[in-house]
């Protein structure tokens, strides 16, 4: 599901998918999408999407990746003081972009 979500989000952001309101439906130009030569490699797609993130969000992902498969928000608060960046807010934004899940007291 992550690959499909990221792929569709990427196509929408790049203007290949459009939401029409009347009637309410998605539209696209299949020929243009085929010409994109989109990789079916999940890692390649995610790396391409991560490169589009701001340097601050990329740094937040790097910090989170060093902490394991999940990170407690209380840990982020402690680390934020040391690095001078609100890591909790950074990871909220990263989760809104679909790269992590915001689950109760932690991100994963």
N, C-alpha and C positions, 0 to 999 in steps of 0.2 A: 504493500500500500504506500510506503514512503516514496518509492520511485514514481508511482503514478501521480501522487499528490504533487511532488516536486516538478515532474514533467509538465503537468497541466498548469501549474502556477507559472512556470517559466514561459510556456507558450502564451499564456494570457498577458504576462508582463511585457513580452516582446511584441504583442499586437497580433498574434496569430489566432487567438480565440477571442470572441466578442460576445458579451451578454446583451441580447436585444430585449427590450422591455415590452414591446408590443408587436407581436405576441411574445410572451416571456419564453426565451429559448437561447441556447448557445449556437453560434454560427462560426464557421471556419472555412478556410480555403485549403482543401486537402492537398492540392498540387504544391502550394507554397510550403506546407508542412513537410511533405515528402522531400522536397528539394533541400531541406535543412540538414539532412543526413544526421539525424539525432542518434546519439549512441544509445545502445540498450544496456550499457554498463552503468550500474547504479553508482558506483564509486566515481566514475568520470563525471556523471551528471551532477552529483553532490559537490564535487570539487569545483566545478565550473560555477555553480550557484554560490558556493562559499566565497569565491573570489570576488563576487559582486558585493559582499558585505563590507560595511565600513571597517576601517582598521580597528576601531574600538570593539566592534562585535567579533571580529576575527580573533582579537586578543582574548576576549572573554571565552570563546570556544576553546582556545589553546589552554587556558587555565583550567577550564572544566575537564578537558580531556586528560589532563595530568592527574586528576583526582579520582578517576575510575568511572564506572558505569553510571554513577549518580553522585550528586553533591548536595549536601544539606544547605539550606538557605542560611542557617546560623553560621556555618563554616564560611560561606561567602561574605557574610557581614564582617567577620574577623579579618578575612584576607583583604577586604576592600580598604581597610585602614592602612594596610601595609603597601598596597599597590597604588593607592590614590584614585581608584576608580570604583564606582558603585557596581560591583559585579552582579549583585542581585538584579538591578535594573537592566544591565547588559544582557543577562541570561533571560529575563522576561522578554526582551526584544527578540533574542535568538529563538525563543520558544514560539513567539508569535509568527516568526518566519518559517516555522516547521522543522527546525533542526534539533530541537530538544522538546521534551515534554515537561510541563509545569505540573507536578503532582504533589499537592499538599505542602509538606515542609521541605521538599527537595525538587531538584531538576534531574531528569535522566535523559 
